[in-house]
Amino acid sequence: MVPERNYAANSNVVSIKNREDVYGIPEKAIRYPEMRYMGSKKRLLPWINQVLDTLDFESAMDPFCGTGSVAYLMKAMGRRVIASDFLNFTSLVARATIENSSIRLDGKAIRQLMNRTADGHNFIENTFSGIFYTREDLKFLDSVSGNIRQLENPYEQALAFAALFRSCLKRQPRGVFTVSGDLSRYDDGRRDLRLTLEEHFLEQIEVYNCSVFDNGRRNAAYRSDVFDAQKKHTDLVYLDPPYVPRSDDNCYVKRYHFIEGLSCYWQGLPIDWTTKVRKIEKKYTPFSYRRTALDAFDRMFSRFSKSKIVLSYSSNGYPNLEELISLMQKYKKNIQVFEKPHRYHFGNHKKTKRSSALEYLIVGT
């Protein structure tokens, strides 16, 4: 059963009712390659699909697309989708799976990617030796990074990067880049920790090749902050911004700085050499701070006021549910709130209360 709360503008709760679980989620969306990523919505896709199925829309925007699972769901539902994110590596994943409709990595491209004879750089090996991965893994990353940039087709490049990012996350204990040094203590026999990055990469190429399909729509993916993106109207906007947590923190760059740097070979991303894990500069977002979060939500709702709004949020975040509803009611006459208990696994410390919460979909029409 899916709890649903209906709100009318300037009123309290009008009604609370339960709906039967009838998922009907497209099989392609279920098979979408999940990344070990903080806040991933992959396991919530059946529930999100159920809510989206209640709404009438032909086009959708996802300006906080992350690893792309919800944008890919909407593509699998046959909608025209615009996906974006303020991180470069997530934007490349969206280009590979959302915008790309037909290009796959064939044998010729794979041989080019695996070529070890080309003159390469050794920046990654020199910079991260003894911090992440084995020396042979780091040499492979230097080599394949250069080879990716030699591919002529941008969708081939994006697919190769997506496969490489997922390989790095699977090979890295806990899937985050906050721990350095001897990582043997995390080796519990898992296959992901035994495979080399090269072996992972060859597997993930096939995984992402299988994710490519044409839904008959002209979809798009690009890198942009939500407030800088071009104002292209879509029937629906799905919003999944960062939030001010009650414990720990929500900095994506802190956890994934290595693959963000890898996405552009650290060009334009100066490294903080005083940090053990070679961090890059944190990207500012007003959604991460109490002093700016309320204004950020207000501006965001105003920006998309002509579209149906579906806001994904957590009971562990700030602002709270009542504050979010109050802000959305300034721009939407009818508010529905769907909630579901959910436990996150990636990017959270086991003992933080943040790992278990109520997940909300706040729908404004």
C-alpha positions in Angstrom: 0.0 0.0 0.0 1.2 3.5 -0.8 0.3 6.2 1.7 -1.0 9.3 -0.1 -1.8 12.6 1.5 -3.8 15.2 -0.4 -3.3 18.9 0.3 -5.3 21.9 -1.1 -3.7 25.3 -1.1 -4.0 27.2 2.2 -5.5 24.2 4.0 -4.5 21.4 6.3 -4.7 17.7 5.3 -7.8 17.1 3.3 -7.7 13.3 3.2 -5.4 10.3 3.8 -6.0 7.1 1.8 -4.1 4.0 0.7 -3.6 2.9 -2.9 -3.0 -0.7 -4.0 0.6 -1.4 -5.3 0.3 -1.9 -9.0 3.8 -1.2 -10.3 3.8 -2.0 -14.0 7.4 -0.6 -14.2 9.1 -1.0 -17.6 11.5 -3.9 -17.6 14.3 -1.7 -19.1 14.2 0.5 -16.0 14.6 -2.4 -13.6 17.7 -3.5 -15.6 19.3 0.0 -15.5 22.9 -0.4 -14.2 22.9 0.8 -10.6 25.9 2.7 -9.3 27.0 2.8 -5.7 25.9 6.3 -5.2 24.7 8.3 -2.2 20.9 8.9 -2.4 20.4 6.4 -5.3 16.8 6.0 -6.2 17.2 2.7 -8.1 15.5 0.6 -5.4 12.6 3.1 -5.2 11.9 3.0 -9.0 8.8 0.8 -8.7 7.2 3.2 -6.2 8.3 6.3 -8.2 6.9 4.7 -11.4 3.6 4.1 -9.6 3.3 7.7 -8.6 4.4 9.0 -12.0 1.7 6.8 -13.6 -0.9 8.9 -11.9 0.2 12.1 -13.8 -0.4 13.2 -17.3 2.8 14.3 -19.0 4.6 13.8 -22.3 7.9 15.5 -21.5 10.0 15.6 -18.3 13.1 17.3 -16.9 15.4 15.9 -14.2 17.9 18.6 -13.3 19.4 16.6 -10.4 19.7 13.4 -12.4 22.6 11.8 -10.4 23.3 8.4 -12.0 20.2 8.7 -14.1 17.9 6.0 -12.8 14.7 8.1 -12.6 15.4 9.9 -15.9 16.0 6.5 -17.5 12.7 5.3 -16.0 10.8 8.2 -17.6 12.6 7.5 -20.9 11.5 3.8 -20.6 7.9 5.2 -20.0 8.1 6.7 -23.5 8.5 10.3 -22.4 10.8 12.9 -23.9 13.4 13.5 -21.2 15.9 16.3 -20.4 18.5 15.2 -17.8 21.2 17.3 -16.3 23.4 17.5 -13.2 26.0 19.9 -11.9 28.7 17.2 -11.8 30.5 16.2 -14.9 30.7 12.5 -14.4 26.9 12.1 -13.8 26.2 14.3 -16.8 28.3 11.9 -19.0 26.4 8.9 -17.7 23.1 10.7 -18.7 24.5 11.4 -22.1 25.3 7.7 -22.5 22.0 6.3 -21.4 19.4 9.1 -21.7 20.4 11.2 -24.7 22.0 8.3 -26.6 19.5 6.2 -28.5 21.5 3.9 -30.8 25.3 4.1 -30.4 27.1 1.2 -28.7 30.8 0.3 -28.3 31.7 -2.2 -31.0 34.7 -4.4 -31.3 36.8 -1.7 -33.1 36.1 0.8 -30.3 36.8 -1.7 -27.6 40.2 -2.6 -29.1 41.0 1.1 -29.3 40.1 1.6 -25.7 42.2 -1.4 -24.6 45.3 -0.4 -26.6 48.3 -0.2 -24.2 50.9 0.7 -26.9 49.9 4.4 -27.3 52.0 7.0 -25.5 50.1 7.8 -22.4 50.3 10.0 -19.3 51.0 8.8 -15.8 49.3 11.5 -13.8 46.9 9.1 -12.1 49.6 6.6 -11.2 51.8 9.3 -9.8 49.0 11.1 -7.9 47.1 8.3 -6.4 49.7 5.5 -5.8 49.2 4.1 -2.3 45.8 5.9 -2.0 43.4 4.1 -4.3 43.7 0.8 -6.2 46.8 -1.1 -7.2 49.6 0.4 -9.3 48.5 -1.8 -12.3 44.9 -0.4 -11.9 46.2 3.1 -11.9 48.3 2.5 -15.0 45.2 1.1 -16.7 43.2 4.3 -15.7 45.9 6.5 -17.2 45.9 4.5 -20.4 42.2 4.1 -20.9 41.5 7.8 -20.0 43.7 8.8 -22.9 42.1 6.3 -25.2 38.6 7.4 -24.5 39.4 10.9 -25.6 40.6 9.4 -29.0 37.1 8.0 -29.7 35.5 10.3 -32.3 31.8 9.7 -31.4 30.7 11.6 -28.2 28.3 8.9 -27.3 31.0 6.2 -27.5 33.1 8.4 -25.2 30.2 8.8 -22.8 29.5 5.0 -22.8 33.2 4.3 -22.1 33.2 6.8 -19.3 30.0 5.4 -17.7 31.6 1.9 -17.8 34.8 3.2 -16.3 33.0 5.1 -13.5 30.9 2.1 -12.5 34.1 -0.1 -12.6 35.8 2.3 -10.2 32.9 2.4 -7.8 32.6 -1.4 -7.8 36.3 -1.8 -7.2 36.5 0.8 -4.4 35.5 -0.5 -0.9 32.2 1.1 0.3 32.0 2.8 -3.1 33.3 6.2 -1.8 36.7 7.9 -2.0 37.1 9.2 1.6 39.4 6.4 2.8 43.1 6.0 1.8 45.9 3.7 2.6 45.8 -0.1 3.1 42.3 -1.2 2.1 42.9 -4.9 2.6 40.8 -4.8 5.8 37.7 -4.3 3.5 38.5 -7.4 1.4 35.8 -9.8 2.5 36.1 -12.0 -0.5 33.7 -10.1 -2.7 34.2 -10.6 -6.4 34.1 -6.9 -7.0 37.2 -6.4 -4.9 39.1 -9.3 -6.6 38.6 -8.2 -10.2 41.1 -5.7 -11.6 39.7 -2.4 -13.0 40.4 -3.7 -16.5 38.3 -6.8 -15.9 35.5 -4.7 -14.5 35.7 -2.3 -17.4 35.3 -5.0 -20.0 32.2 -6.3 -18.1 30.7 -2.9 -17.7 31.0 -2.0 -21.4 28.6 -4.8 -22.1 26.3 -3.7 -19.3 26.1 -0.2 -20.7 25.8 -1.4 -24.3 22.7 -3.3 -23.2 21.2 -0.1 -21.6 21.1 1.8 -24.9 17.6 2.0 -26.6 15.5 4.4 -28.7 12.2 5.4 -27.1 11.2 7.4 -30.3 11.8 10.8 -28.5 14.5 13.3 -28.8 16.1 13.2 -25.4 18.9 15.4 -24.1 21.5 15.4 -21.4 23.9 18.1 -20.3 25.9 19.5 -17.4 24.3 22.5 -15.6 23.3 23.8 -12.2 19.5 23.9 -11.8 19.4 27.7 -11.7 21.7 28.1 -14.8 20.0 25.6 -17.0 18.1 26.8 -20.1 14.4 27.3 -19.3 12.9 24.8 -21.6 9.3 24.0 -20.7 8.4 20.4 -19.9 5.1 19.0 -18.7 6.8 17.7 -15.6 9.9 18.4 -13.5 11.3 15.7 -11.2 13.4 17.4 -8.5 15.8 15.4 -6.3 18.2 18.1 -4.8 20.7 17.6 -2.0 19.4 18.4 1.4 20.7 19.7 4.7 21.2 16.5 6.7 20.7 16.0 10.4 24.0 14.1 10.7 27.1 13.4 8.7 27.1 15.5 5.5 25.8 15.3 1.9 28.8 16.5 -0.1 28.9 14.5 -3.3 32.4 15.9 -4.3 33.8 14.6 -0.9 32.7 11.1 -1.7 33.1 11.0 -5.5 36.0 13.5 -6.1 38.1 10.8 -7.8 35.6 9.9 -10.5 34.7 13.6 -11.0 38.4 14.2 -11.6 38.7 11.2 -13.8 35.8 12.4 -16.0 38.0 15.3 -17.2 41.5 14.0 -16.2 41.5 16.7 -13.5 41.7 19.4 -16.1 40.4 22.6 -14.4 40.1 20.8 -11.1 43.0 21.7 -8.9 43.9 19.1 -6.3 44.2 19.9 -2.6 47.5 18.3 -2.0 47.1 18.8 1.8 44.4 16.1 1.9 45.3 12.4 2.1 42.9 11.4 -0.7 43.8 14.3 -3.0 40.4 16.0 -2.9 39.2 18.6 -5.3 37.3 21.8 -4.5 33.8 21.3 -3.1 31.0 22.6 -5.4 28.7 25.0 -3.7 25.0 24.4 -3.7 22.5 26.5 -1.6 20.5 23.3 -0.9 23.2 22.1 1.5 23.0 24.9 4.1 20.2 25.9 6.5 20.7 29.6 5.9 20.1 29.3 2.1 18.0 26.1 1.7 14.5 27.7 2.1 15.3 30.5 -0.4 16.7 27.9 -2.8 13.6 25.8 -2.7 11.4 28.9 -3.2 13.4 30.0 -6.2 13.4 26.5 -7.7 9.6 26.1 -7.3 9.1 29.5 -8.9 11.4 28.6 -11.8 9.3 25.5 -12.6 5.9 26.8 -11.6 4.4 26.2 -15.1 5.3 22.5 -14.9 3.9 19.7 -12.7 6.4 19.4 -9.9 7.5 16.1 -8.3 9.9 16.7 -5.4 11.8 13.7 -4.0 12.8 14.3 -0.4 13.6 12.6 2.9 12.2 12.9 6.4 15.8 13.2 7.6 16.4 16.5 5.7 15.8 20.1 6.1 13.4 21.8 5.4 10.8 19.5 6.9 7.7 18.3 5.1 5.4 21.0 6.3 7.9 23.7 5.2 8.2 22.2 1.8 4.5 22.0 1.3 4.1 25.6 2.4 6.6 26.7 -0.1 5.2 24.7 -2.9 1.7 26.0 -2.2 2.8 29.4 -3.3 3.0 28.1 -6.8 0.7 25.1 -6.9 -3.0 24.8 -6.0 -3.0 21.0 -5.3 -0.4 19.1 -3.3 -0.2 15.3 -2.9 2.3 13.7 -0.6 3.3 10.0 -1.1 5.6 8.4 1.5 7.5 5.2 1.8 9.9 3.8 4.4 13.4 3.5 2.9 16.9 2.6 4.0 19.9 3.9 2.0 23.0 1.8 1.7 25.5 3.7 -0.4 27.6 6.5 0.9 26.3 6.4 4.5 28.0 5.3 7.7 26.2 2.3 9.2 25.5 4.0 12.5 24.0 7.2 11.3 20.2 7.7 11.7 20.3 9.1 8.2 20.4 5.6 6.6 16.8 4.9 7.6 14.0 7.3 6.9 10.7 8.1 5.2 11.0 8.9 1.6 8.6 11.5 0.2 7.3 12.3 -3.3 5.6 15.7 -3.0 3.5 16.4 -6.1 2.3 19.8 -7.1 -0.2 20.4 -9.9 
